[in-house]
Amino acid sequence: MEDEVENSFDRVMAEHMAQRYVAAFTCAQHVITYVAKQTQRQVNDNEKIYLTMHL
């Protein structure tokens, strides 16, 4: 149950970041796409939020 709440919060927060910080979120998406291709690993919402916040 706790994981579901956390995942739901991450999704909502990622959506908020995408709407509020468009340029940083777009840049983060480009970085995430590159990293995912290079590492063959999916990036979760929590990591997207972290990267967007630090750009």
PyMOL Python script that loads the backbone (N, CA, C, O; Angstrom):
from pymol import cmd

cmd.read_pdbstr("""\
ATOM      1  N   MET A   1       0.826  -1.198   0.000  1.00  0.00           N
ATOM      2  CA  MET A   1       0.000   0.000   0.000  1.00  0.00           C
ATOM      3  C   MET A   1       0.867   1.257   0.000  1.00  0.00           C
ATOM      4  O   MET A   1       0.573   2.206  -0.727  1.00  0.00           O
ATOM      5  N   GLU A   2       1.919   1.277   0.798  1.00  0.00           N
ATOM      6  CA  GLU A   2       2.780   2.452   0.885  1.00  0.00           C
ATOM      7  C   GLU A   2       3.459   2.730  -0.455  1.00  0.00           C
ATOM      8  O   GLU A   2       3.608   3.890  -0.840  1.00  0.00           O
ATOM      9  N   ASP A   3       3.870   1.681  -1.170  1.00  0.00           N
ATOM     10  CA  ASP A   3       4.489   1.859  -2.480  1.00  0.00           C
ATOM     11  C   ASP A   3       3.515   2.475  -3.472  1.00  0.00           C
ATOM     12  O   ASP A   3       3.911   3.304  -4.292  1.00  0.00           O
ATOM     13  N   GLU A   4       2.244   2.083  -3.411  1.00  0.00           N
ATOM     14  CA  GLU A   4       1.242   2.649  -4.304  1.00  0.00           C
ATOM     15  C   GLU A   4       1.066   4.137  -4.052  1.00  0.00           C
ATOM     16  O   GLU A   4       0.968   4.922  -4.995  1.00  0.00           O
ATOM     17  N   VAL A   5       1.024   4.526  -2.795  1.00  0.00           N
ATOM     18  CA  VAL A   5       0.871   5.947  -2.437  1.00  0.00           C
ATOM     19  C   VAL A   5       2.096   6.718  -2.895  1.00  0.00           C
ATOM     20  O   VAL A   5       1.972   7.813  -3.444  1.00  0.00           O
ATOM     21  N   GLU A   6       3.269   6.159  -2.676  1.00  0.00           N
ATOM     22  CA  GLU A   6       4.504   6.827  -3.078  1.00  0.00           C
ATOM     23  C   GLU A   6       4.561   6.969  -4.600  1.00  0.00           C
ATOM     24  O   GLU A   6       4.915   8.037  -5.101  1.00  0.00           O
ATOM     25  N   ASN A   7       4.223   5.923  -5.337  1.00  0.00           N
ATOM     26  CA  ASN A   7       4.220   5.984  -6.800  1.00  0.00           C
ATOM     27  C   ASN A   7       3.208   6.995  -7.302  1.00  0.00           C
ATOM     28  O   ASN A   7       3.476   7.725  -8.256  1.00  0.00           O
ATOM     29  N   SER A   8       2.049   7.042  -6.668  1.00  0.00           N
ATOM     30  CA  SER A   8       1.020   8.004  -7.049  1.00  0.00           C
ATOM     31  C   SER A   8       1.526   9.425  -6.816  1.00  0.00           C
ATOM     32  O   SER A   8       1.342  10.298  -7.664  1.00  0.00           O
ATOM     33  N   PHE A   9       2.157   9.656  -5.681  1.00  0.00           N
ATOM     34  CA  PHE A   9       2.705  10.975  -5.374  1.00  0.00           C
ATOM     35  C   PHE A   9       3.776  11.347  -6.392  1.00  0.00           C
ATOM     36  O   PHE A   9       3.813  12.483  -6.865  1.00  0.00           O
ATOM     37  N   ASP A  10       4.652  10.396  -6.734  1.00  0.00           N
ATOM     38  CA  ASP A  10       5.705  10.664  -7.716  1.00  0.00           C
ATOM     39  C   ASP A  10       5.114  11.062  -9.060  1.00  0.00           C
ATOM     40  O   ASP A  10       5.611  11.986  -9.704  1.00  0.00           O
ATOM     41  N   ARG A  11       4.059  10.376  -9.491  1.00  0.00           N
ATOM     42  CA  ARG A  11       3.424  10.701 -10.768  1.00  0.00           C
ATOM     43  C   ARG A  11       2.823  12.104 -10.743  1.00  0.00           C
ATOM     44  O   ARG A  11       2.984  12.875 -11.688  1.00  0.00           O
ATOM     45  N   VAL A  12       2.133  12.424  -9.656  1.00  0.00           N
ATOM     46  CA  VAL A  12       1.515  13.754  -9.520  1.00  0.00           C
ATOM     47  C   VAL A  12       2.594  14.827  -9.488  1.00  0.00           C
ATOM     48  O   VAL A  12       2.458  15.868 -10.131  1.00  0.00           O
ATOM     49  N   MET A  13       3.657  14.580  -8.748  1.00  0.00           N
ATOM     50  CA  MET A  13       4.747  15.548  -8.645  1.00  0.00           C
ATOM     51  C   MET A  13       5.436  15.727  -9.997  1.00  0.00           C
ATOM     52  O   MET A  13       5.779  16.850 -10.367  1.00  0.00           O
ATOM     53  N   ALA A  14       5.641  14.647 -10.733  1.00  0.00           N
ATOM     54  CA  ALA A  14       6.261  14.731 -12.056  1.00  0.00           C
ATOM     55  C   ALA A  14       5.377  15.549 -13.008  1.00  0.00           C
ATOM     56  O   ALA A  14       5.886  16.353 -13.790  1.00  0.00           O
ATOM     57  N   GLU A  15       4.082  15.350 -12.945  1.00  0.00           N
ATOM     58  CA  GLU A  15       3.157  16.122 -13.779  1.00  0.00           C
ATOM     59  C   GLU A  15       3.215  17.599 -13.417  1.00  0.00           C
ATOM     60  O   GLU A  15       3.214  18.462 -14.296  1.00  0.00           O
ATOM     61  N   HIS A  16       3.267  17.886 -12.126  1.00  0.00           N
ATOM     62  CA  HIS A  16       3.363  19.278 -11.669  1.00  0.00           C
ATOM     63  C   HIS A  16       4.653  19.917 -12.165  1.00  0.00           C
ATOM     64  O   HIS A  16       4.643  21.050 -12.646  1.00  0.00           O
ATOM     65  N   MET A  17       5.752  19.200 -12.052  1.00  0.00           N
ATOM     66  CA  MET A  17       7.050  19.727 -12.496  1.00  0.00           C
ATOM     67  C   MET A  17       7.028  19.977 -14.006  1.00  0.00           C
ATOM     68  O   MET A  17       7.567  20.976 -14.481  1.00  0.00           O
ATOM     69  N   ALA A  18       6.408  19.072 -14.751  1.00  0.00           N
ATOM     70  CA  ALA A  18       6.335  19.218 -16.211  1.00  0.00           C
ATOM     71  C   ALA A  18       5.545  20.460 -16.599  1.00  0.00           C
ATOM     72  O   ALA A  18       5.886  21.126 -17.576  1.00  0.00           O
ATOM     73  N   GLN A  19       4.502  20.779 -15.855  1.00  0.00           N
ATOM     74  CA  GLN A  19       3.674  21.940 -16.163  1.00  0.00           C
ATOM     75  C   GLN A  19       4.299  23.240 -15.662  1.00  0.00           C
ATOM     76  O   GLN A  19       4.216  24.273 -16.326  1.00  0.00           O
ATOM     77  N   ARG A  20       4.916  23.182 -14.506  1.00  0.00           N
ATOM     78  CA  ARG A  20       5.446  24.392 -13.872  1.00  0.00           C
ATOM     79  C   ARG A  20       6.833  24.772 -14.385  1.00  0.00           C
ATOM     80  O   ARG A  20       7.139  25.956 -14.530  1.00  0.00           O
ATOM     81  N   TYR A  21       7.665  23.782 -14.659  1.00  0.00           N
ATOM     82  CA  TYR A  21       9.053  24.017 -15.065  1.00  0.00           C
ATOM     83  C   TYR A  21       9.295  23.349 -16.416  1.00  0.00           C
ATOM     84  O   TYR A  21      10.031  22.368 -16.520  1.00  0.00           O
ATOM     85  N   VAL A  22       8.670  23.895 -17.432  1.00  0.00           N
ATOM     86  CA  VAL A  22       8.649  23.274 -18.760  1.00  0.00           C
ATOM     87  C   VAL A  22      10.062  23.094 -19.323  1.00  0.00           C
ATOM     88  O   VAL A  22      10.404  22.005 -19.783  1.00  0.00           O
ATOM     89  N   ALA A  23      10.864  24.121 -19.293  1.00  0.00           N
ATOM     90  CA  ALA A  23      12.204  24.045 -19.888  1.00  0.00           C
ATOM     91  C   ALA A  23      13.076  23.020 -19.157  1.00  0.00           C
ATOM     92  O   ALA A  23      13.743  22.205 -19.795  1.00  0.00           O
ATOM     93  N   ALA A  24      13.073  23.059 -17.831  1.00  0.00           N
ATOM     94  CA  ALA A  24      13.889  22.124 -17.056  1.00  0.00           C
ATOM     95  C   ALA A  24      13.398  20.689 -17.250  1.00  0.00           C
ATOM     96  O   ALA A  24      14.204  19.765 -17.355  1.00  0.00           O
ATOM     97  N   PHE A  25      12.080  20.504 -17.297  1.00  0.00           N
ATOM     98  CA  PHE A  25      11.536  19.163 -17.474  1.00  0.00           C
ATOM     99  C   PHE A  25      11.866  18.629 -18.863  1.00  0.00           C
ATOM    100  O   PHE A  25      12.190  17.451 -19.013  1.00  0.00           O
ATOM    101  N   THR A  26      11.786  19.482 -19.872  1.00  0.00           N
ATOM    102  CA  THR A  26      12.125  19.072 -21.232  1.00  0.00           C
ATOM    103  C   THR A  26      13.593  18.674 -21.318  1.00  0.00           C
ATOM    104  O   THR A  26      13.934  17.661 -21.928  1.00  0.00           O
ATOM    105  N   CYS A  27      14.445  19.462 -20.714  1.00  0.00           N
ATOM    106  CA  CYS A  27      15.873  19.149 -20.686  1.00  0.00           C
ATOM    107  C   CYS A  27      16.108  17.821 -19.961  1.00  0.00           C
ATOM    108  O   CYS A  27      16.886  16.986 -20.422  1.00  0.00           O
ATOM    109  N   ALA A  28      15.437  17.634 -18.839  1.00  0.00           N
ATOM    110  CA  ALA A  28      15.559  16.394 -18.077  1.00  0.00           C
ATOM    111  C   ALA A  28      15.118  15.205 -18.915  1.00  0.00           C
ATOM    112  O   ALA A  28      15.739  14.144 -18.860  1.00  0.00           O
ATOM    113  N   GLN A  29      14.062  15.367 -19.685  1.00  0.00           N
ATOM    114  CA  GLN A  29      13.576  14.287 -20.555  1.00  0.00           C
ATOM    115  C   GLN A  29      14.642  13.896 -21.581  1.00  0.00           C
ATOM    116  O   GLN A  29      14.825  12.712 -21.863  1.00  0.00           O
ATOM    117  N   HIS A  30      15.335  14.871 -22.132  1.00  0.00           N
ATOM    118  CA  HIS A  30      16.401  14.583 -23.095  1.00  0.00           C
ATOM    119  C   HIS A  30      17.544  13.810 -22.419  1.00  0.00           C
ATOM    120  O   HIS A  30      18.059  12.838 -22.973  1.00  0.00           O
ATOM    121  N   VAL A  31      17.922  14.247 -21.238  1.00  0.00           N
ATOM    122  CA  VAL A  31      18.981  13.560 -20.491  1.00  0.00           C
ATOM    123  C   VAL A  31      18.548  12.133 -20.148  1.00  0.00           C
ATOM    124  O   VAL A  31      19.327  11.189 -20.282  1.00  0.00           O
ATOM    125  N   ILE A  32      17.309  11.991 -19.708  1.00  0.00           N
ATOM    126  CA  ILE A  32      16.775  10.681 -19.328  1.00  0.00           C
ATOM    127  C   ILE A  32      16.735   9.741 -20.530  1.00  0.00           C
ATOM    128  O   ILE A  32      17.067   8.563 -20.404  1.00  0.00           O
ATOM    129  N   THR A  33      16.338  10.246 -21.682  1.00  0.00           N
ATOM    130  CA  THR A  33      16.307   9.429 -22.894  1.00  0.00           C
ATOM    131  C   THR A  33      17.711   8.936 -23.231  1.00  0.00           C
ATOM    132  O   THR A  33      17.900   7.768 -23.571  1.00  0.00           O
ATOM    133  N   TYR A  34      18.684   9.824 -23.137  1.00  0.00           N
ATOM    134  CA  TYR A  34      20.071   9.454 -23.414  1.00  0.00           C
ATOM    135  C   TYR A  34      20.558   8.397 -22.424  1.00  0.00           C
ATOM    136  O   TYR A  34      21.127   7.380 -22.821  1.00  0.00           O
ATOM    137  N   VAL A  35      20.335   8.642 -21.148  1.00  0.00           N
ATOM    138  CA  VAL A  35      20.781   7.705 -20.111  1.00  0.00           C
ATOM    139  C   VAL A  35      20.111   6.344 -20.286  1.00  0.00           C
ATOM    140  O   VAL A  35      20.761   5.308 -20.150  1.00  0.00           O
ATOM    141  N   ALA A  36      18.833   6.346 -20.582  1.00  0.00           N
ATOM    142  CA  ALA A  36      18.102   5.082 -20.768  1.00  0.00           C
ATOM    143  C   ALA A  36      18.670   4.287 -21.939  1.00  0.00           C
ATOM    144  O   ALA A  36      18.799   3.066 -21.859  1.00  0.00           O
ATOM    145  N   LYS A  37      19.010   4.975 -23.023  1.00  0.00           N
ATOM    146  CA  LYS A  37      19.597   4.286 -24.176  1.00  0.00           C
ATOM    147  C   LYS A  37      20.975   3.722 -23.847  1.00  0.00           C
ATOM    148  O   LYS A  37      21.303   2.600 -24.231  1.00  0.00           O
ATOM    149  N   GLN A  38      21.770   4.502 -23.138  1.00  0.00           N
ATOM    150  CA  GLN A  38      23.141   4.091 -22.838  1.00  0.00           C
ATOM    151  C   GLN A  38      23.211   2.968 -21.807  1.00  0.00           C
ATOM    152  O   GLN A  38      24.083   2.104 -21.887  1.00  0.00           O
ATOM    153  N   THR A  39      22.306   2.978 -20.852  1.00  0.00           N
ATOM    154  CA  THR A  39      22.371   2.006 -19.756  1.00  0.00           C
ATOM    155  C   THR A  39      21.374   0.865 -19.889  1.00  0.00           C
ATOM    156  O   THR A  39      21.410  -0.087 -19.110  1.00  0.00           O
ATOM    157  N   GLN A  40      20.475   0.959 -20.883  1.00  0.00           N
ATOM    158  CA  GLN A  40      19.427  -0.057 -21.049  1.00  0.00           C
ATOM    159  C   GLN A  40      18.595  -0.197 -19.777  1.00  0.00           C
ATOM    160  O   GLN A  40      18.213  -1.301 -19.389  1.00  0.00           O
ATOM    161  N   ARG A  41      18.321   0.938 -19.135  1.00  0.00           N
ATOM    162  CA  ARG A  41      17.608   0.963 -17.858  1.00  0.00           C
ATOM    163  C   ARG A  41      16.531   2.027 -17.902  1.00  0.00           C
ATOM    164  O   ARG A  41      16.751   3.111 -18.442  1.00  0.00           O
ATOM    165  N   GLN A  42      15.374   1.733 -17.342  1.00  0.00           N
ATOM    166  CA  GLN A  42      14.293   2.703 -17.262  1.00  0.00           C
ATOM    167  C   GLN A  42      14.549   3.664 -16.098  1.00  0.00           C
ATOM    168  O   GLN A  42      15.078   3.271 -15.058  1.00  0.00           O
ATOM    169  N   VAL A  43      14.170   4.912 -16.287  1.00  0.00           N
ATOM    170  CA  VAL A  43      14.297   5.930 -15.253  1.00  0.00           C
ATOM    171  C   VAL A  43      12.913   6.154 -14.661  1.00  0.00           C
ATOM    172  O   VAL A  43      11.950   6.382 -15.393  1.00  0.00           O
ATOM    173  N   ASN A  44      12.812   6.089 -13.335  1.00  0.00           N
ATOM    174  CA  ASN A  44      11.493   6.221 -12.704  1.00  0.00           C
ATOM    175  C   ASN A  44      11.129   7.691 -12.456  1.00  0.00           C
ATOM    176  O   ASN A  44      11.961   8.584 -12.620  1.00  0.00           O
ATOM    177  N   ASP A  45       9.888   7.921 -12.065  1.00  0.00           N
ATOM    178  CA  ASP A  45       9.394   9.286 -11.840  1.00  0.00           C
ATOM    179  C   ASP A  45      10.192  10.025 -10.774  1.00  0.00           C
ATOM    180  O   ASP A  45      10.431  11.226 -10.895  1.00  0.00           O
ATOM    181  N   ASN A  46      10.598   9.322  -9.747  1.00  0.00           N
ATOM    182  CA  ASN A  46      11.366   9.941  -8.674  1.00  0.00           C
ATOM    183  C   ASN A  46      12.677  10.518  -9.212  1.00  0.00           C
ATOM    184  O   ASN A  46      13.080  11.615  -8.825  1.00  0.00           O
ATOM    185  N   GLU A  47      13.330   9.787 -10.094  1.00  0.00           N
ATOM    186  CA  GLU A  47      14.575  10.266 -10.688  1.00  0.00           C
ATOM    187  C   GLU A  47      14.325  11.429 -11.642  1.00  0.00           C
ATOM    188  O   GLU A  47      15.152  12.337 -11.735  1.00  0.00           O
ATOM    189  N   LYS A  48      13.204  11.415 -12.348  1.00  0.00           N
ATOM    190  CA  LYS A  48      12.847  12.530 -13.222  1.00  0.00           C
ATOM    191  C   LYS A  48      12.650  13.807 -12.418  1.00  0.00           C
ATOM    192  O   LYS A  48      13.111  14.879 -12.809  1.00  0.00           O
ATOM    193  N   ILE A  49      11.963  13.679 -11.298  1.00  0.00           N
ATOM    194  CA  ILE A  49      11.729  14.831 -10.418  1.00  0.00           C
ATOM    195  C   ILE A  49      13.049  15.380  -9.906  1.00  0.00           C
ATOM    196  O   ILE A  49      13.285  16.587  -9.943  1.00  0.00           O
ATOM    197  N   TYR A  50      13.900  14.497  -9.432  1.00  0.00           N
ATOM    198  CA  TYR A  50      15.210  14.900  -8.886  1.00  0.00           C
ATOM    199  C   TYR A  50      16.012  15.658  -9.941  1.00  0.00           C
ATOM    200  O   TYR A  50      16.551  16.731  -9.669  1.00  0.00           O
ATOM    201  N   LEU A  51      16.087  15.096 -11.141  1.00  0.00           N
ATOM    202  CA  LEU A  51      16.860  15.744 -12.198  1.00  0.00           C
ATOM    203  C   LEU A  51      16.263  17.091 -12.574  1.00  0.00           C
ATOM    204  O   LEU A  51      17.000  18.064 -12.735  1.00  0.00           O
ATOM    205  N   THR A  52      14.957  17.169 -12.715  1.00  0.00           N
ATOM    206  CA  THR A  52      14.299  18.429 -13.057  1.00  0.00           C
ATOM    207  C   THR A  52      14.576  19.490 -12.002  1.00  0.00           C
ATOM    208  O   THR A  52      14.852  20.642 -12.336  1.00  0.00           O
ATOM    209  N   MET A  53      14.505  19.115 -10.752  1.00  0.00           N
ATOM    210  CA  MET A  53      14.731  20.077  -9.656  1.00  0.00           C
ATOM    211  C   MET A  53      16.148  20.633  -9.697  1.00  0.00           C
ATOM    212  O   MET A  53      16.371  21.789  -9.338  1.00  0.00           O
ATOM    213  N   HIS A  54      17.096  19.828 -10.129  1.00  0.00           N
ATOM    214  CA  HIS A  54      18.497  20.262 -10.091  1.00  0.00           C
ATOM    215  C   HIS A  54      18.971  20.911 -11.384  1.00  0.00           C
ATOM    216  O   HIS A  54      20.118  21.348 -11.482  1.00  0.00           O
ATOM    217  N   LEU A  55      18.105  20.969 -12.355  1.00  0.00           N
ATOM    218  CA  LEU A  55      18.458  21.702 -13.580  1.00  0.00           C
ATOM    219  C   LEU A  55      18.012  23.135 -13.406  1.00  0.00           C
ATOM    220  O   LEU A  55      18.200  23.953 -14.307  1.00  0.00           O
TER     221      LEU A  55
END
""", "prot")
cmd.dss("prot")
cmd.show_as("cartoon", "prot")
cmd.util.cbc("prot")
cmd.orient("prot")
